Amino acid sequence: MIKYIFTISTGRTGTHYLSKLFQHIEGVKSYHEPIPIMHAKAMRQFLKGNTRLMEKKMPEKIDAIKKLSEGAKVYFESNHMFIKGFGWYIPDYINPDEIGVLVITRKKEEIVASHIKLDATPLHYKGWDWTITPLVDYNLADFPKEFKFQKARYYFYFLQLKTMYRPWVNKLFGRKEDFKPEYIKKYEKAMLDWYIDETFKRGEQYFKTYPDIKHLEFDITELNDPKTIEKIIKEFDLNVTIKPSFYEALNKRTNLDPYAKNKLKIA
């Protein structure tokens, strides 16, 4: 029986909303990116091939999961850091037969547009603690052919955003505070396209590495259908009950601005 459910996604795919829905299921304790989130420095170093900090933080993560799941039949955590770090260590602490993973997808152009709207791109400070950047030690998805020398280009463009195109500098030169030259915008979009492909390819790699871990895949559009949740409960053999309040929570949008300063958590 599945006792722990995690998610694989790129962010901006409805996982926060899904965590809210699971809060209306009797027997489930549901959380969205609970502390420690396992993002920022630990995630960045892990993706660069330096696993020491991630491994050091794992006991803290496992302790948090145990405390947050006390008294529950099922623990649900929607956190797109799972595939970018801590998820690779979870089977060392939890029996793979007790782990379920939901892969949440969305049209690529919609994910890209949502990230760009929030400035949460691999090149921007709002995104580089949360997304996969070209600084990875290896990549599964091919980088766009029109952008060569990925690491050098990334550093060069990132430096420009930190200096020449900072909001106060833009304002000083009479530009809009969020101004960016078109070549950087084009690069950011290309990197988001790559990031999405890279994320789901790492998901495929994860299930090849851990074939005993059961997983289901859904598009964001399916999350508003009660049958989707019913399928998850059935396929994962969950001994839980949907509350009447669940149906009231359907179609209520959440997490519209997760990068607002009062919501951004560093862990």
N, C-alpha and C positions, 0 to 999 in steps of 0.2 A: 504493500500500500504506500502511496506517495504521501509523505509528511512535510516535505519542504518544496516549495515551488519558487522558481526564479524566472527571470525574463532575459531574452536576448533582443536587443533593439538598438537603434541608432539615437534614441531620444526623439521627441516630437512625433511619436507614433501612438500616443494614447495610453502609455503605461501608467501614468499618474491617475488617469480616469479609471483604468482597470483596477488599480489598487483601491480606489474608492468603492467600486462595485463589490469587491471581495470583502469589504468591511460590513457588507449587508448579508453575509453568509454565516449562519450559526456554526461555530466550531472552527472558524478561520480567524487568525490574527494577521491583518494585512497592513503592509507598510510600503511607502514609496521613498526610496533612497534613505533608509535609516542610518544614523551615525553608528559606526564609522562608514562613510559612503564609499571609501576606498578609491577616491579619485585623486586629482591633483598630483602631487609629487610621487606618491607611491605608484599610481597608474602610469605616469609618464616614464618613470624609471623602468617599470616592468616592461613596457612596450619597447624600450630601448635595449632590453636584454639584461638589465640589472634587476634581479629579483629579490635582493636582500631586504629592502624596506617592506615590500609586499608580504614576504614570508614572516617578517618581524611583526607585522600588524595583524596577521591572520588569527592568532589566538584571541586578540581583542575582538575581531569580527565574529568569531565563533561564540565567544562568551555573550556578545550582544544578541546574537540569534537565539541562543538558549534562553536568555532572560526574556526577550520579546515574545518567545513562543510558549512561555510557561502557561499551562492550563488549556492550550489549544490542541486541536486534533491536526490542524494544518497551519503551517507558517508560510505566508506569501510575501515575497519581496520583489517589487518592480524596481529594477536598478540596472541601467544600461552599462554600469561598470563591471557587471558580472563577466561578460565576455572579454573585457579589456584588462582583466587581472584576477580578482579574487575567485571567480568561478572555476578557474583551473585548479585551485587548491581545495575547493569544497569537498570533492570525493575523498580527500585524505582524512577528513573529519566526520563525514556523514556517509552512511551506506548508500552507494549509487542507486540501489533499488528503492530507496526512500526519496529520491530526488526527481522532480519533474521540472521541465523547462518549457516555457511558452515563448515561441519566436513570434514577435509582433512586427508586421511589415506595413508598408504604406507606399503609395506611388512615389517614385524617386523625386519627381519634380516638386511634389508637395512637401517632402521632407526638406529638400534643399531650400525651398522658398521660406519655410518656417524657420530654419536655422538662420538664413540671411536676414530675415525680418528682425530677429533678436540679436544679430551680430555674433551669433554663436558658431563661428566657423573655426576650422583648425588653425587659422592664422591669427585670430583675434583672441585677446585675453579672456573673453567670455566663453570661448570654446576650447582653448588649448588644454584646459584642465579637465575637459569632459569628452573630447573627441580623440580620434586617432590621427596623428599628424605624420608627415613624411619622414619624421625623425625615427621611425621604427627600425628595429634591427633587421627585420625582414618583412616583406609584404607578400600577401597572397594574391591580391588584385593588382593588375598592371597599372602603373602610373600612366596618365595621359601622355601620348607620344610627343605632343607639341610643347610639353614642359620638361626639358632636360635638366640634369644636375639638380635633382629634387632637394636634397638637404641644403645645398648652397643657396638655391633660389628661395627656399623657405626662410632661412635666416635673413637673407637680404630684404625680402618683402616685409618680414616681421619687424626688422629694424626700422624700415621706413615708416611703418604704422606707429612705432613707438617714438619716432622723432619728427619727421617732416609732416606727418598727417595726424598728429595728436589733436584732440578737439580744441584745445586752447591755441595751438599753432594755426589750425584752420581758421579759427575765429580772428586771430591776429592778422591774417592775410585776406580777410574778407570772404572766406569760404564758409560753407555750412559746416557745422561742427562735426558731422558724420561724413564729410567728404572723403572719397577715396578715388584715385585715378582708375580709369577703366581697365588697365592691364592688371591691377590688383583685384578688382571685382571679378574679372574673368578667371583669374587664378583661384580665387576663393571658391567660386562655383565649381571649377574643375576638381578642386580638392575635396569638396563636399560630395560630389559624384563618386570620387574614388573612395572616400571614407565610408559611404554607404555600402559599396561593393565589398570593401575590405572587412567591414563588420560582419556581414552575413557569410562571407567565405570563412571567417574565423569561427563562426557558428557551425558551419559544416565540418570544419576540422575538429571542433570540440566533440561532436557526436561520433566522429570516427575514432577519436581518442577514448571516449567513454561510451561505448555502444550499449551499455546496460542502463544508461540514463534515458528515460522516456521523454519524448518531446512532441509538442503539437505546434502547428503554425497557423496563424490567423492574420488577416488583413484588418487594419484599423476599422474599416467599415463594418466588420462583423461583430465588433464589440458592443454595438447597440442592440444586438439580437439576443434575447434570453436563451435561445437554443445554443449559442456559443458557450455560455457559462455551463449550461446543462451538459454539453458535450465534454467540457473539461472535467466536470465532476465525475461523469461516467467513465471516460477514458483513463483518468488517473485513479479511479476507484476510491473516491473521497467519501468518507462517512460524514457528510455535512448536509445542512438544510438551508435552502434559500429563504431569507426572511421576506415578509410582505414589503418592507421598506426598500428592498432591492429594486423593485419595479418603479419606485418613485425616483430613484437615483439614475435611472437610464436616461441617456441623452442630455445630461447636465454637464457642460464643458468645465474642465478644471485646468489648472497649471498653465494659464494663458501667458504668464510672464515669469518663468522660473528663475530668470537671471536678474530680477530686480534686486537691488542691494539688500533689502530687508529679508530676502528669501535665500540669498546665496550663502551656503554653508561651506566652510573649509574644514576638512577632516583628514 
